[in-house]
Amino acid sequence: MHKSPEYAVWAAMLQRCLNRNHARWADWGGRGIKVCEEWRKFERFIADVGLRPSSKHSLDRIDNDGNYEPGNVRWATSKEQSRNKRAPGKLIV
């Protein structure tokens, strides 16, 4: 399972939120977006989120200013995600 598309998505989520050296950290971790403690283990993440429905789906936070946690994450197509973007330059204080 560690070579699965879901594992790659999970690992990228952690990097964006936890690794200050990640190129896009400012857009996630730097904005205060966190990964819940349970999801730091891949098995818990996949148990809650499930398998990706298709290669056209990627991980999406329902509340774009919210954390990666149960109830705020879904698999979504790029069309669905395009309707769920934050306003450019929006800051969280």
C-alpha positions in Angstrom: 0.0 0.0 0.0 3.0 2.3 0.5 3.4 2.7 -3.3 -0.3 3.4 -3.8 -1.6 6.7 -5.1 -3.3 7.3 -1.8 0.0 6.9 0.0 1.6 9.5 -2.3 -1.3 11.9 -1.6 -1.0 11.4 2.1 2.8 11.9 2.1 2.4 15.1 0.1 -0.2 16.4 2.5 2.2 15.9 5.4 5.0 17.6 3.6 2.9 20.7 2.7 1.8 21.1 6.3 4.8 20.0 8.3 7.9 20.6 6.3 9.0 24.3 6.4 11.4 23.5 3.6 8.7 22.3 1.2 8.3 24.7 -1.7 4.5 25.2 -1.0 4.7 25.2 2.8 3.6 28.8 3.0 0.3 27.9 1.3 -0.5 25.2 3.9 1.6 24.9 7.0 2.5 28.5 6.9 -1.2 29.5 6.8 -1.8 27.4 9.9 -3.3 24.4 8.1 -2.6 21.3 10.3 -3.0 17.5 9.9 -4.9 16.0 12.8 -2.7 13.7 15.0 -4.6 10.5 14.0 -3.8 11.1 10.3 -0.1 11.2 10.9 -0.4 7.4 10.5 -1.3 6.4 7.0 -3.5 3.5 8.1 -5.8 5.9 10.1 -5.9 8.4 7.2 -7.0 5.8 4.7 -9.5 4.2 7.1 -11.2 7.6 7.4 -10.9 8.9 3.9 -11.0 5.7 1.9 -9.5 4.8 -1.4 -9.3 7.4 -4.2 -12.3 6.8 -6.5 -10.3 7.4 -9.7 -7.2 9.0 -11.0 -9.2 12.1 -11.6 -9.7 12.7 -7.9 -7.4 14.4 -5.5 -7.6 15.4 -1.8 -9.8 18.4 -1.1 -10.5 20.2 2.2 -14.2 21.1 2.3 -13.5 24.2 4.4 -10.4 25.5 2.6 -9.3 27.3 5.7 -9.8 24.2 7.9 -7.4 21.4 8.8 -6.9 18.0 7.3 -9.1 16.1 9.7 -12.2 13.8 9.6 -15.3 15.6 8.3 -13.3 18.3 6.4 -11.7 16.1 3.6 -13.0 14.4 0.6 -11.8 13.1 -2.8 -12.8 15.6 -5.4 -12.3 16.1 -9.1 -10.5 19.2 -10.4 -13.9 20.7 -11.4 -15.2 20.3 -7.9 -12.0 21.7 -6.4 -12.1 24.7 -8.7 -15.3 25.8 -6.9 -13.5 25.5 -3.5 -10.6 27.9 -3.6 -9.6 30.7 -1.2 -9.6 34.2 -2.3 -6.0 35.3 -3.5 -4.1 37.0 -0.7 -6.6 36.0 2.0 -4.8 35.9 5.3 -5.8 34.0 8.4 -5.1 36.0 11.6 
